[in-house]
Amino acid sequence: MSNHGGDLELDSAELAEWIEKQGDRWWTVDGDPLLTGLITFPCPGDELAAELRTLNRTLLVQDRRNNAGAALPDAKLDLIDAVVDMIGNNMHTTGEKHPRWLKDRFLCLRWKGSPATEWLLVEDNETTESSHEDLAQSGSKA
């Protein structure tokens, strides 16, 4: 991964590896016609990772940190962790009860060499939790 004017260059296989390292999570994509034309979202991380490896293309990841351009970790996966953001960091809420999706992490990406159409990769905590509950219920019925 390298830095290109506020965007970090990343192979789709590296993003796939990072997604798998997040564990049994579900993900959604908003705004990318390529991936949404190939996979139904939300989807489990292993399915998304497999598709990203098949595509084998270069991505540009937007560095949305306030200190963009500051020193970044050398390890690829740590670098993604450094630039991933949380939805709740980008909005103000009131009240004591907050929706679960405020804790969803996201990356703002675009395909290198494609028009500057940015898209979001978003962790889907609600679907992840629902999937785990469904598996637990189906296991208890067996």
C-alpha positions in Angstrom: 0.0 0.0 0.0 1.3 3.4 -0.8 0.1 7.0 -0.4 -1.2 9.0 -3.4 -2.2 12.5 -2.4 -4.5 11.6 0.5 -5.5 8.3 -1.1 -3.8 5.1 -0.1 -3.2 2.5 -2.8 -4.2 -1.0 -1.9 -4.6 -4.3 -3.8 -8.1 -5.8 -3.6 -6.4 -9.0 -2.3 -5.0 -6.9 0.6 -8.5 -5.6 1.4 -9.8 -9.2 1.2 -7.2 -10.3 3.8 -8.2 -7.4 6.1 -11.9 -8.3 5.8 -11.2 -11.9 6.7 -9.1 -10.8 9.7 -12.3 -9.0 11.1 -13.8 -12.4 11.7 -17.4 -13.6 11.0 -18.8 -10.2 9.9 -21.3 -9.1 7.3 -20.5 -6.2 4.9 -22.4 -4.0 2.5 -21.2 -1.8 -0.4 -22.9 1.4 -1.3 -22.1 3.1 -4.7 -20.0 0.6 -6.5 -21.8 -0.8 -9.6 -19.0 -3.4 -10.1 -19.3 -5.2 -6.8 -23.1 -4.7 -6.5 -23.4 -6.3 -9.9 -21.5 -9.4 -8.8 -22.7 -10.0 -5.2 -25.9 -9.5 -3.3 -25.4 -7.2 -0.3 -25.2 -7.4 2.6 -22.9 -10.5 2.4 -20.6 -12.4 4.7 -17.0 -11.3 4.7 -15.7 -14.5 3.3 -17.8 -14.2 0.1 -16.8 -10.5 -0.3 -13.1 -11.4 0.2 -13.3 -14.2 -2.4 -14.8 -11.8 -5.0 -12.2 -9.1 -4.2 -9.4 -11.7 -4.8 -11.0 -12.7 -8.1 -11.2 -9.1 -9.3 -7.5 -8.6 -8.5 -7.6 -4.8 -9.0 -6.0 -1.8 -7.3 -8.1 0.3 -5.0 -7.6 3.8 -3.6 -8.7 4.2 0.0 -9.5 7.7 1.2 -7.5 8.8 4.2 -10.3 10.6 6.2 -8.3 11.1 9.4 -7.9 14.7 10.6 -4.2 14.2 10.5 -4.1 12.7 7.0 -0.6 12.6 5.7 0.8 11.9 9.2 3.0 8.9 9.7 1.2 5.6 8.9 2.0 2.1 10.0 4.2 0.0 7.7 2.1 -3.2 7.9 -0.7 -3.3 5.3 -3.4 -4.5 7.6 -2.5 -2.0 10.3 -2.6 0.7 7.7 -6.2 -0.1 6.9 -7.0 -0.1 10.6 -5.5 3.4 10.8 -7.8 4.8 8.1 -11.1 2.9 8.8 -13.7 5.2 10.3 -16.9 4.6 12.3 -20.3 5.9 11.1 -21.0 7.4 14.6 -17.9 9.6 14.3 -19.6 11.4 11.4 -22.9 12.3 13.0 -24.4 13.8 16.1 -27.1 12.0 18.0 -29.2 12.8 21.0 -30.8 10.6 23.7 -29.5 7.7 25.6 -30.3 4.9 23.2 -28.3 4.9 20.0 -28.8 2.6 16.9 -26.4 -0.3 16.5 -25.3 0.9 13.1 -23.5 3.9 14.7 -20.7 1.5 15.5 -20.4 0.2 11.9 -17.0 0.8 10.5 -16.5 2.0 6.9 -13.9 2.7 4.3 -14.3 5.2 1.4 -12.8 3.6 -1.7 -12.6 3.9 -5.5 -11.1 1.7 -8.2 -7.8 3.0 -9.5 -8.0 3.9 -13.2 -11.8 4.2 -13.0 -13.8 7.4 -13.0 -13.6 9.1 -9.6 -16.7 7.4 -8.3 -16.2 6.8 -4.6 -18.0 4.1 -2.8 -18.4 2.8 0.7 -17.5 -0.5 2.2 -19.6 -0.7 5.4 -19.5 -3.2 8.2 -23.1 -4.4 8.9 -23.4 -5.1 12.6 -27.2 -5.6 12.5 -27.0 -8.3 9.9 -24.0 -9.9 11.6 -25.9 -10.1 14.9 -29.1 -11.3 13.2 -27.1 -14.0 11.3 -25.5 -15.2 14.6 -28.9 -15.3 16.3 -30.4 -17.3 13.4 -27.5 -19.8 13.5 -27.9 -20.2 17.3 -31.7 -20.8 16.9 -31.2 -23.3 14.1 -28.6 -25.1 16.2 -30.8 -25.4 19.2 -33.6 -26.9 17.0 -31.4 -29.6 15.6 
